[in-house]
Amino acid sequence: MRKTKCAGCGRQAPSFEIVEYGSTEAGFKRLCRRCFNREAATAAGLDSFEHVEFDRIRLKDADEKFHEFHFTTFLFGTGVALDAFELRNGNPGGYRFQVIAEPDEDPLAMLGRLIAKIQRALAVKHLEDGEYGLQIGQAGVVRGLIDWDAAQDGRLPLLVIDGREISWDDFGRCLMTFEGAQFKLQIGDKSEEL
């Protein structure tokens, strides 16, 4: 896992916890989430904002497989985001979830909402490994995350479904079993529940 030194507290933090903060005029500095949130709260006059760090947790999916989730808190102008994610090669990958709240919301209440959201998602399996390879499950519904596919230089998306990275070509093959059928594509912010 790559680490970067925080310009605020001097701590070596995982790169996914680092934020480039500043302006063209004043310059930029790399801050860990705690230091960034402190500066953002001060700038916004949110004296009561409390940056909370949560320990990672392990939850089971529909196949009884454990998934370990890490958390980050990010204060932005009008709200605070709490993210949960798995790590793949030291970077966020696999399942990723987010809830957004007002800066003064109880952090434990946010965590409770986020864990409930994760549990609902883990309880559903959208893809199955069948005799013809990867297939869409009987419900005919697929939920996931659109991500960057470095192998395609960004020309095609990489989908994360059931915590698995699925190439655009592989997903296209999954769709071929539904040739002639209608479909509905709905896209939402990662903080929304579809």
ZADO-1210 file (C-alpha; in nm, 4 decimals, padded with zeros to 6 digits):
<atoms>
<atom x="00.0000" y="00.0000" z="00.0000" code="MET" pos="1"/>
<atom x="00.1470" y="00.3339" z="-00.1077" code="ARG" pos="2"/>
<atom x="00.1657" y="00.5943" z="00.1682" code="LYS" pos="3"/>
<atom x="00.2039" y="00.9697" z="00.1482" code="THR" pos="4"/>
<atom x="00.3155" y="01.2114" z="00.4189" code="LYS" pos="5"/>
<atom x="00.0444" y="01.4528" z="00.5321" code="CYS" pos="6"/>
<atom x="00.1631" y="01.8157" z="00.5182" code="ALA" pos="7"/>
<atom x="-00.0592" y="01.8936" z="00.8182" code="GLY" pos="8"/>
<atom x="00.0220" y="01.6354" z="01.0837" code="CYS" pos="9"/>
<atom x="00.3221" y="01.4602" z="00.9266" code="GLY" pos="10"/>
<atom x="00.1555" y="01.1185" z="00.9448" code="ARG" pos="11"/>
<atom x="00.2227" y="00.8650" z="00.6688" code="GLN" pos="12"/>
<atom x="-00.1288" y="00.7980" z="00.5363" code="ALA" pos="13"/>
<atom x="-00.2523" y="00.5548" z="00.2703" code="PRO" pos="14"/>
<atom x="-00.2775" y="00.7344" z="-00.0637" code="SER" pos="15"/>
<atom x="-00.6577" y="00.6922" z="-00.0693" code="PHE" pos="16"/>
<atom x="-00.6760" y="00.9096" z="00.2449" code="GLU" pos="17"/>
<atom x="-00.4812" y="01.1989" z="00.0889" code="ILE" pos="18"/>
<atom x="-00.6490" y="01.5108" z="-00.0518" code="VAL" pos="19"/>
<atom x="-00.4752" y="01.7785" z="-00.2609" code="GLU" pos="20"/>
<atom x="-00.5878" y="02.0989" z="-00.0887" code="TYR" pos="21"/>
<atom x="-00.5236" y="02.4630" z="-00.1755" code="GLY" pos="22"/>
<atom x="-00.5423" y="02.7012" z="-00.4674" code="SER" pos="23"/>
<atom x="-00.3405" y="02.8060" z="-00.7684" code="THR" pos="24"/>
<atom x="-00.2479" y="03.1314" z="-00.5940" code="GLU" pos="25"/>
<atom x="-00.1512" y="02.9871" z="-00.2544" code="ALA" pos="26"/>
<atom x="-00.0283" y="02.6504" z="-00.3758" code="GLY" pos="27"/>
<atom x="-00.1413" y="02.3011" z="-00.2905" code="PHE" pos="28"/>
<atom x="-00.0571" y="02.0661" z="-00.0074" code="LYS" pos="29"/>
<atom x="-00.1322" y="01.7024" z="00.0550" code="ARG" pos="30"/>
<atom x="-00.3449" y="01.6492" z="00.3629" code="LEU" pos="31"/>
<atom x="-00.4831" y="01.3365" z="00.5258" code="CYS" pos="32"/>
<atom x="-00.8629" y="01.3308" z="00.5599" code="ARG" pos="33"/>
<atom x="-00.8472" y="01.4322" z="00.9275" code="ARG" pos="34"/>
<atom x="-00.6362" y="01.7443" z="00.8527" code="CYS" pos="35"/>
<atom x="-00.8381" y="01.8276" z="00.5411" code="PHE" pos="36"/>
<atom x="-01.1672" y="01.7987" z="00.7307" code="ASN" pos="37"/>
<atom x="-01.0304" y="02.0196" z="01.0109" code="ARG" pos="38"/>
<atom x="-00.9308" y="02.2908" z="00.7593" code="GLU" pos="39"/>
<atom x="-01.2588" y="02.2589" z="00.5662" code="ALA" pos="40"/>
<atom x="-01.4601" y="02.2819" z="00.8902" code="ALA" pos="41"/>
<atom x="-01.2676" y="02.5921" z="00.9987" code="THR" pos="42"/>
<atom x="-01.3166" y="02.7567" z="00.6578" code="ALA" pos="43"/>
<atom x="-01.6917" y="02.6808" z="00.6686" code="ALA" pos="44"/>
<atom x="-01.7334" y="02.7940" z="01.0297" code="GLY" pos="45"/>
<atom x="-01.8351" y="02.4446" z="01.1421" code="LEU" pos="46"/>
<atom x="-01.6804" y="02.4609" z="01.4877" code="ASP" pos="47"/>
<atom x="-01.8748" y="02.1577" z="01.6119" code="SER" pos="48"/>
<atom x="-01.7737" y="01.9265" z="01.3248" code="PHE" pos="49"/>
<atom x="-01.6083" y="01.6126" z="01.4545" code="GLU" pos="50"/>
<atom x="-01.3888" y="01.3992" z="01.2291" code="HIS" pos="51"/>
<atom x="-01.4405" y="01.0378" z="01.3284" code="VAL" pos="52"/>
<atom x="-01.2383" y="00.7399" z="01.2092" code="GLU" pos="53"/>
<atom x="-01.4021" y="00.3990" z="01.2145" code="PHE" pos="54"/>
<atom x="-01.2296" y="00.0624" z="01.2375" code="ASP" pos="55"/>
<atom x="-01.2668" y="-00.1662" z="00.9397" code="ARG" pos="56"/>
<atom x="-01.5373" y="-00.4316" z="00.9533" code="ILE" pos="57"/>
<atom x="-01.6005" y="-00.7691" z="00.7881" code="ARG" pos="58"/>
<atom x="-01.9425" y="-00.8635" z="00.6512" code="LEU" pos="59"/>
<atom x="-02.0662" y="-01.1743" z="00.4659" code="LYS" pos="60"/>
<atom x="-02.2241" y="-01.1700" z="00.1222" code="ASP" pos="61"/>
<atom x="-02.4975" y="-01.3963" z="-00.0211" code="ALA" pos="62"/>
<atom x="-02.2379" y="-01.6728" z="-00.0771" code="ASP" pos="63"/>
<atom x="-02.1150" y="-01.6533" z="00.2857" code="GLU" pos="64"/>
<atom x="-01.7887" y="-01.4932" z="00.1679" code="LYS" pos="65"/>
<atom x="-01.6400" y="-01.2246" z="00.3932" code="PHE" pos="66"/>
<atom x="-01.5684" y="-00.8736" z="00.2646" code="HIS" pos="67"/>
<atom x="-01.3556" y="-00.6283" z="00.4641" code="GLU" pos="68"/>
<atom x="-01.4621" y="-00.2639" z="00.4481" code="PHE" pos="69"/>
<atom x="-01.2520" y="00.0425" z="00.5253" code="HIS" pos="70"/>
<atom x="-01.4043" y="00.3844" z="00.5948" code="PHE" pos="71"/>
<atom x="-01.3191" y="00.7455" z="00.5136" code="THR" pos="72"/>
<atom x="-01.4988" y="01.0666" z="00.6064" code="THR" pos="73"/>
<atom x="-01.4932" y="01.3644" z="00.3719" code="PHE" pos="74"/>
<atom x="-01.6342" y="01.7077" z="00.4580" code="LEU" pos="75"/>
<atom x="-01.7487" y="01.9065" z="00.1569" code="PHE" pos="76"/>
<atom x="-01.9241" y="02.2449" z="00.1421" code="GLY" pos="77"/>
<atom x="-02.2766" y="02.1476" z="00.2370" code="THR" pos="78"/>
<atom x="-02.2355" y="01.8000" z="00.3765" code="GLY" pos="79"/>
<atom x="-02.0220" y="01.5116" z="00.4839" code="VAL" pos="80"/>
<atom x="-01.9686" y="01.1840" z="00.2986" code="ALA" pos="81"/>
<atom x="-01.8900" y="00.8573" z="00.4703" code="LEU" pos="82"/>
<atom x="-01.7430" y="00.6032" z="00.2291" code="ASP" pos="83"/>
<atom x="-01.6953" y="00.2293" z="00.2749" code="ALA" pos="84"/>
<atom x="-01.4797" y="00.0278" z="00.0381" code="PHE" pos="85"/>
<atom x="-01.2757" y="-00.2851" z="-00.0018" code="GLU" pos="86"/>
<atom x="-00.9083" y="-00.2676" z="-00.0900" code="LEU" pos="87"/>
<atom x="-00.7596" y="-00.4222" z="-00.4021" code="ARG" pos="88"/>
<atom x="-00.3792" y="-00.3950" z="-00.4265" code="ASN" pos="89"/>
<atom x="-00.3846" y="-00.1221" z="-00.1612" code="GLY" pos="90"/>
<atom x="-00.6451" y="00.0927" z="-00.3396" code="ASN" pos="91"/>
<atom x="-01.0224" y="00.1196" z="-00.3087" code="PRO" pos="92"/>
<atom x="-01.1805" y="-00.1495" z="-00.5243" code="GLY" pos="93"/>
<atom x="-01.4478" y="-00.4157" z="-00.5145" code="GLY" pos="94"/>
<atom x="-01.7606" y="-00.3126" z="-00.3277" code="TYR" pos="95"/>
<atom x="-01.7862" y="00.0629" z="-00.2629" code="ARG" pos="96"/>
<atom x="-02.0645" y="00.2471" z="-00.0824" code="PHE" pos="97"/>
<atom x="-02.1380" y="00.5996" z="00.0378" code="GLN" pos="98"/>
<atom x="-02.3881" y="00.7912" z="00.2485" code="VAL" pos="99"/>
<atom x="-02.4150" y="01.1694" z="00.2633" code="ILE" pos="100"/>
<atom x="-02.5443" y="01.3724" z="00.5563" code="ALA" pos="101"/>
<atom x="-02.5463" y="01.7158" z="00.7107" code="GLU" pos="102"/>
<atom x="-02.2149" y="01.8022" z="00.8813" code="PRO" pos="103"/>
<atom x="-02.3824" y="01.7974" z="01.2240" code="ASP" pos="104"/>
<atom x="-02.5373" y="01.4491" z="01.1899" code="GLU" pos="105"/>
<atom x="-02.4256" y="01.1942" z="01.4471" code="ASP" pos="106"/>
<atom x="-02.1360" y="00.9991" z="01.2905" code="PRO" pos="107"/>
<atom x="-02.2549" y="00.6738" z="01.4505" code="LEU" pos="108"/>
<atom x="-02.5995" y="00.7196" z="01.2933" code="ALA" pos="109"/>
<atom x="-02.4289" y="00.7668" z="00.9559" code="MET" pos="110"/>
<atom x="-02.2239" y="00.4532" z="01.0125" code="LEU" pos="111"/>
<atom x="-02.5399" y="00.2613" z="01.1007" code="GLY" pos="112"/>
<atom x="-02.7108" y="00.3746" z="00.7793" code="ARG" pos="113"/>
<atom x="-02.4030" y="00.2845" z="00.5754" code="LEU" pos="114"/>
<atom x="-02.3689" y="-00.0631" z="00.7278" code="ILE" pos="115"/>
<atom x="-02.7397" y="-00.1302" z="00.6664" code="ALA" pos="116"/>
<atom x="-02.6926" y="-00.0221" z="00.3027" code="LYS" pos="117"/>
<atom x="-02.3912" y="-00.2527" z="00.2669" code="ILE" pos="118"/>
<atom x="-02.5799" y="-00.5465" z="00.4185" code="GLN" pos="119"/>
<atom x="-02.8735" y="-00.4986" z="00.1794" code="ARG" pos="120"/>
<atom x="-02.6361" y="-00.4945" z="-00.1182" code="ALA" pos="121"/>
<atom x="-02.4345" y="-00.7956" z="-00.0014" code="LEU" pos="122"/>
<atom x="-02.7537" y="-00.9997" z="00.0408" code="ALA" pos="123"/>
<atom x="-02.8228" y="-00.9854" z="-00.3350" code="VAL" pos="124"/>
<atom x="-02.6241" y="-01.1679" z="-00.6012" code="LYS" pos="125"/>
<atom x="-02.6631" y="-01.0309" z="-00.9545" code="HIS" pos="126"/>
<atom x="-02.4225" y="-01.2515" z="-01.1506" code="LEU" pos="127"/>
<atom x="-02.3844" y="-01.6277" z="-01.1588" code="GLU" pos="128"/>
<atom x="-02.1120" y="-01.8507" z="-01.2960" code="ASP" pos="129"/>
<atom x="-02.3064" y="-02.0889" z="-01.5191" code="GLY" pos="130"/>
<atom x="-02.2227" y="-02.3591" z="-01.7690" code="GLU" pos="131"/>
<atom x="-02.1785" y="-02.0903" z="-02.0374" code="TYR" pos="132"/>
<atom x="-01.9662" y="-01.8639" z="-01.8195" code="GLY" pos="133"/>
<atom x="-02.0733" y="-01.5518" z="-01.6376" code="LEU" pos="134"/>
<atom x="-02.4496" y="-01.4897" z="-01.6562" code="GLN" pos="135"/>
<atom x="-02.7024" y="-01.2423" z="-01.5215" code="ILE" pos="136"/>
<atom x="-02.9079" y="-01.3993" z="-01.2413" code="GLY" pos="137"/>
<atom x="-03.2695" y="-01.5092" z="-01.2748" code="GLN" pos="138"/>
<atom x="-03.4037" y="-01.1786" z="-01.1427" code="ALA" pos="139"/>
<atom x="-03.2687" y="-01.0105" z="-01.4572" code="GLY" pos="140"/>
<atom x="-03.1486" y="-00.7129" z="-01.2530" code="VAL" pos="141"/>
<atom x="-02.7891" y="-00.5940" z="-01.2276" code="VAL" pos="142"/>
<atom x="-02.6624" y="-00.3270" z="-00.9889" code="ARG" pos="143"/>
<atom x="-02.3044" y="-00.2135" z="-00.9692" code="GLY" pos="144"/>
<atom x="-02.0543" y="00.0666" z="-01.0055" code="LEU" pos="145"/>
<atom x="-01.9064" y="00.2194" z="-01.3204" code="ILE" pos="146"/>
<atom x="-01.5294" y="00.2478" z="-01.2903" code="ASP" pos="147"/>
<atom x="-01.2215" y="00.3273" z="-01.4995" code="TRP" pos="148"/>
<atom x="-01.0706" y="00.0373" z="-01.6950" code="ASP" pos="149"/>
<atom x="-00.6958" y="00.0979" z="-01.7147" code="ALA" pos="150"/>
<atom x="-00.6616" y="-00.1964" z="-01.9547" code="ALA" pos="151"/>
<atom x="-00.8789" y="-00.0022" z="-02.2016" code="GLN" pos="152"/>
<atom x="-00.7056" y="00.3348" z="-02.1416" code="ASP" pos="153"/>
<atom x="-01.0431" y="00.4720" z="-02.0354" code="GLY" pos="154"/>
<atom x="-01.2086" y="00.4005" z="-02.3711" code="ARG" pos="155"/>
<atom x="-01.4491" y="00.1525" z="-02.2110" code="LEU" pos="156"/>
<atom x="-01.5800" y="00.1336" z="-01.8555" code="PRO" pos="157"/>
<atom x="-01.5054" y="-00.1352" z="-01.6027" code="LEU" pos="158"/>
<atom x="-01.8094" y="-00.2493" z="-01.4073" code="LEU" pos="159"/>
<atom x="-01.7964" y="-00.3609" z="-01.0455" code="VAL" pos="160"/>
<atom x="-02.0842" y="-00.6036" z="-00.9883" code="ILE" pos="161"/>
<atom x="-02.1150" y="-00.8193" z="-00.6763" code="ASP" pos="162"/>
<atom x="-01.7769" y="-00.6760" z="-00.5757" code="GLY" pos="163"/>
<atom x="-01.6165" y="-00.8265" z="-00.8889" code="ARG" pos="164"/>
<atom x="-01.4514" y="-00.6318" z="-01.1688" code="GLU" pos="165"/>
<atom x="-01.6313" y="-00.7124" z="-01.4950" code="ILE" pos="166"/>
<atom x="-01.4963" y="-00.5852" z="-01.8266" code="SER" pos="167"/>
<atom x="-01.7348" y="-00.4192" z="-02.0694" code="TRP" pos="168"/>
<atom x="-01.6820" y="-00.7078" z="-02.3141" code="ASP" pos="169"/>
<atom x="-01.7605" y="-00.9694" z="-02.0484" code="ASP" pos="170"/>
<atom x="-02.0753" y="-00.7825" z="-01.9477" code="PHE" pos="171"/>
<atom x="-02.1762" y="-00.7630" z="-02.3144" code="GLY" pos="172"/>
<atom x="-02.1500" y="-01.1424" z="-02.3345" code="ARG" pos="173"/>
<atom x="-02.3791" y="-01.1666" z="-02.0288" code="CYS" pos="174"/>
<atom x="-02.6362" y="-00.9551" z="-02.2122" code="LEU" pos="175"/>
<atom x="-02.6348" y="-01.1757" z="-02.5221" code="MET" pos="176"/>
<atom x="-02.8529" y="-01.4339" z="-02.3447" code="THR" pos="177"/>
<atom x="-03.1240" y="-01.1647" z="-02.3446" code="PHE" pos="178"/>
<atom x="-03.1066" y="-01.0890" z="-02.7179" code="GLU" pos="179"/>
<atom x="-03.4377" y="-00.9362" z="-02.8288" code="GLY" pos="180"/>
<atom x="-03.5383" y="-00.8333" z="-02.4763" code="ALA" pos="181"/>
<atom x="-03.5983" y="-00.4779" z="-02.3563" code="GLN" pos="182"/>
<atom x="-03.3902" y="-00.3168" z="-02.0853" code="PHE" pos="183"/>
<atom x="-03.3881" y="-00.0109" z="-01.8624" code="LYS" pos="184"/>
<atom x="-03.0594" y="00.1550" z="-01.7676" code="LEU" pos="185"/>
<atom x="-03.0745" y="00.3715" z="-01.4560" code="GLN" pos="186"/>
<atom x="-02.7689" y="00.5599" z="-01.3296" code="ILE" pos="187"/>
<atom x="-02.7466" y="00.7285" z="-00.9906" code="GLY" pos="188"/>
<atom x="-02.4908" y="00.8864" z="-00.7604" code="ASP" pos="189"/>
<atom x="-02.2976" y="00.6359" z="-00.5500" code="LYS" pos="190"/>
<atom x="-02.4631" y="00.7765" z="-00.2383" code="SER" pos="191"/>
<atom x="-02.8065" y="00.6774" z="-00.3745" code="GLU" pos="192"/>
<atom x="-02.9552" y="00.3333" z="-00.3363" code="GLU" pos="193"/>
<atom x="-03.0869" y="00.1908" z="-00.6630" code="LEU" pos="194"/>
</atoms>
